[in-house]
Amino acid sequence: MLVYIARLAIERNCARFEWSVLDWNTPVIRTYDKLNAKPMQDWILYRLTGAALVELAKEG
């Protein structure tokens, strides 16, 4: 799957692609490290669920 996405990114002149992994999933993290993928330190992942999601949808 990652090979396909990498090829697609190159074909479409994308400079990168990004994805997420849970911090406890060390086997997968090691795999990504072997690909020379770099963990991003400057981004924070946010999630909006439940009542907060409903309340935001009601705005505007």
Secondary structure, DSSP 8 states (H G I E B T S, - for coil): -HHHHHHHHHHTT-S-------TT-HHHHHHHHHTT----SS-------HHHHHHHHH--
